[in-house]
């Protein structure tokens, strides 16, 4: 399924297959990811993620191929 819209954090974790712990500690805390992929409405505490852009960003900038480890 191609996802191109927005998802809240809970839905993004389900869509991406990432663990909530990995998302919060390794991805959501990344300044580049915050600037490129995370959004909020003014005055809101809820975070929204641009799904396709976020998955591409994680794959290209944050994850390392297992064979490279």
C-alpha positions in Angstrom: 0.0 0.0 0.0 1.4 3.4 -1.0 1.0 6.0 1.8 1.4 9.6 0.9 -0.6 11.4 3.6 0.0 12.3 7.2 -0.2 10.1 10.2 0.0 10.7 13.9 2.9 9.1 15.8 0.9 6.0 16.8 -0.3 5.3 13.3 3.2 6.0 11.8 4.7 3.4 14.1 2.1 0.9 12.8 2.6 1.9 9.2 6.4 1.9 9.3 6.9 -1.2 11.3 9.3 0.6 13.6 9.2 0.1 17.4 7.8 3.0 19.4 11.0 3.0 21.4 13.2 3.2 18.3 11.0 5.9 16.8 11.1 8.1 19.9 14.8 7.7 20.8 16.4 7.5 17.4 14.1 9.1 14.9 11.9 11.7 16.5 14.8 13.2 18.3 16.8 13.7 15.1 16.7 17.4 14.1 16.8 16.7 10.4 13.8 14.4 10.7 12.0 17.0 12.7 12.6 19.7 10.1 11.8 17.5 7.1 9.0 15.3 8.2 7.2 16.3 11.5 4.4 18.9 11.7 2.0 20.3 14.2 -0.9 22.7 14.2 -0.2 25.9 16.0 -1.0 25.5 19.7 -1.3 21.7 19.4 0.9 19.2 21.1 0.1 16.3 18.7 2.7 15.5 16.1 2.0 14.5 12.6 4.4 12.8 10.2 4.4 13.0 6.4 4.5 9.3 5.8 6.2 8.7 2.4 8.8 11.5 3.1 9.5 10.2 6.6 10.0 6.6 5.4 12.4 7.8 2.7 14.3 10.0 5.1 14.7 7.2 7.6 15.9 4.7 5.0 18.3 7.2 3.3 19.7 9.0 6.4 19.2 7.1 9.6 19.2 3.3 8.9 22.3 1.3 8.0 22.2 -1.8 5.9 22.8 -4.8 8.2 25.6 -6.1 5.9 27.5 -2.8 6.6 27.6 -3.4 10.3 
